[in-house]
Amino acid sequence: MARFIFITGGVVSSLGKGLLAASLGALLQARGYKARIRKFDPYLNVDPGTMSPYQHGEVYVTDDGAETDLDLGHYERFTGVSARQSDNVTSGRVYSDIIAKERRGDYLGATVQVIPHVTNAIKEFALNDIDDLDFVICEIGGTIGDIESLPFVEALRQLSNDLGRENVVFVHTTLVPYIAAAGELKTKPTQHSVREMTGYGIQPDVLLCRSEHPIPPEERAKIALFCNVPESAVIQALDARSIYDVPLAYHNEGLDREVLRAFGIEDAPEPDLKRWTDIMDRVDNPEGEVTIGVVGKYVSLPDAYKSLREALVHGGFANKVKVNIKWLDAEMFESEDEELAAKLEPMHGILVPGGFGERGSEGKIAAIKFARTRKIPFFGICLGMQMACIEAARNQAGIEDATTTEFGEEGEPIIGLITEWMSEEGLQKRSADGDLGGTMRLGAYDAKLSPNSAVASQYGTTEISERHRHRYEVNKNYIPKLEQGGLIFSGMSPDGLLPEIVERPDHPWFIGVQFHPELKSRPFDPHPLFKGFIAAALEQSRLV
Ligand code: GLN
């Protein structure tokens, strides 16, 4: 039977519970265990798909088409285990399922209540869809004490009784702040937060204490005494110099050892951490560096491009170089050509990422034209690929008013809404006026690559599967005109109807993809397109 590790956070938010879950998963894996990581989100949105990237950061998409919290991206990157729909649930989803059941009469007239109906649904979610796993790690979003996370905390308390205390471990994350005026670290917030947990009937087994300064032994002893845990279970977590150092740092502080001890496992195999020391070697000893300009709309909040940032870093690992990222607001390129040249000329590669809506689109198109004409490596992702097609249509194929129906009715729609497409489950249909949530082509779809294309050589195969998240598609009727202009459609959906990849044979590295390759890149297995893009940027850096 799988054992459960529940991760909670106290004192403040943003303590890095997601990275803790991901690192603990990686450490258990390194000891030969099979682990899966899940996340409970206490907000009322049914899924994060319709939440603004400005507020919530990136929406991470799984192979099976779930729009999830960005922490699932960390989980995948750190463990290599592909997340599934069943690995992320929000309060909104729990309530909407329960209300749908109530409307159908499934409760036979019973009074439907938070306890037991909501808590039971949460417990079912935790236990659902578990194959032959050793450990299930569940992260609970939010902070202990929030009203909205209460049903989750109560469900976990019940679950620890249902499963037996020997099968459940609670890891609680807290903050140990440094008060500069007093020159002291303060343990009181940790004590209060643990007292709050015990008030809900949960005694944490391991405390992960985030701190800007090393926590002296006396302070650890104090935390242990007041919080009723062994001193060895008070784990100090200092700020790491790279997120990829976190598994190693937490291991050195004894995190995995203490979690196993709390389960009563004394004879666990020693971890093989070579994968992580190799990555840190690449972080610490780059042999060069490149600068990539990312021309997008949500650049003020880099969390909106979390996976993209990591995939670029992984491309750097593959080439043993450091990747500097310049986040450039596309809107600033809409009026001034000089600004555009000044900002983009020093870039060794230009990337236009995914996005929604018209704002900044003319700036993106201008940046793409610059990359094309100056032969600077260019990578277009999703909306970035669509903009590359519009740029080619306008400037090379003579369709001056080329546009996408996403931006309105005017102009010639090179990109349009498709209403039917094939998936593994058969024909999918959507309508222009459908709900915003759940009307996109989402999740993994296969594509076929032209044998002699640049992308086929990057991938080393002509059959790929990549994750999608978009409503609009390049209209295949325009392919002949765009190809005459110089853009090659080198990847298509297996039925030949949906363009998946464009490239330019007359350019050192110009690739646009309709999917999101960044979602599948891992530090120990960098995505081939990011590896290729950074290699091309490295070439470019030698030219300028
Ligand atoms: N807005 C575009 C579409 O819906 C692109 C989406 C994206 O970049 N993820 O097709």
Boltz pocket constraint, residues with backbone or C-beta under 6 A from the ligand:
constraints:
  - pocket:
      binder: B
      contacts: [[A, 353], [A, 354], [A, 355], [A, 356], [A, 357], [A, 381], [A, 382], [A, 383], [A, 384], [A, 406], [A, 469], [A, 470], [A, 471], [A, 472], [A, 473]]
      max_distance: 6.0
